[in-house]
Amino acid sequence: MTSVAEHAADLVSQSERTVPFGSWTSAVRRGVMRFQFDCDRPRAFAGIFTNRSLAGVSFINMSCGRHAAYRDAATISQADSGFYVLTLQLSGELRMTQDEKIAVLKPGLFAVYDSSRPAAITASDDYSSTCIRFPKERLGSRAPEPLAGITATAFEYGPGLSATVWDLLISLNRNLETLGDHGPAAVRGAMDLVSALLRVELGGEPAAQWDLLGHVKGYIEDNLGDPGLTPGRIAAAHYISPRHLHHLFEETGTSVGRWIRTRRIEMCRRDLADPALARVPASSIGTRWGFRGASHFGHVFKRETGRTPAEYRFSV
């Protein structure tokens, strides 16, 4: 698959220098989670590891030689037990074992594993992958282990949602440092798609419910600048009860009001950082995105970002 091969070559070309086995394993323990490692040729081992995080999601590039890693009950700690890791295989082969299932990943396949339960991983020579580590809350499910049915299960990069999600994650990984103020919103949008993909693979939440949430969010985006945008109005526009609306957002780990406020702040940050809008008063930008006056805007903006609109504008 040409696109996957290109991703692998791009990963290696953009990564840092190789490091020996001890340094590489230490980097994995710090950046991903605690593992125990085995390697039959530690002196010949050379690995590349990079880890960048944005909006609570880690984008991890790994390229290395043959080795094995495992997590047992003694290795798992409370600090690193609240995550899922989505592995996009770019080159070589990875054998992933968890929950009495085994996934054999070759280029163009992906799988997910749970950091709270024992797992074993064996990588071949010429191994290369991009891994996305994200908190379990990102899935917006109240189930204690929402992905238990599909851990260590190989899924294909193919036409449709899986290829869309794969390509988006690879592109975000490549451009993470250049996204500026748009970065957090881009990552959150990508994770919404990851959640949708995993739900489809799991066969769990009805597609209609997920589609409804997408329509609601689209309606909010279209009306962000209206200070009269309320949960009651949003619910009425979609012929559902306010209670149903609140439930939709609760399942994603947030609330309707919080979602609206976050999106308004993100758009204000974007405009405050835009040189073309440097002469537009900060209060006008706040009003444009639905805040009720300069005082309200300034108070909410500082509470959410730690800086006043003026301080933020002059810092970028």
Protein Blocks (a to p, Z undefined) as FASTA:
>chain_A
ZZlmmmmmmmmmmmccdddfklmmmmmmmmmmccddddfblmlpccddddddeehiacdd
dddddddddddfklpcfklmmcccddddfbhjddddeehiacdddehiacdddfkbccdd
dddehiacddddddfklnopabfblmlmmgoiacdddehjklmmmmmmmmmmmmmmmnmm
mlmmmmmmmmmmmmmmmmmmnopagfklmmmmmmmmmmmmmmmmpmklcfklmmmmnopa
fklmmmmmmmnopafklmmmmmmmmmmmmmmmpmklmmpcfklmmmmnopacjklmmmmm
mmmnopafklmmmmZZ
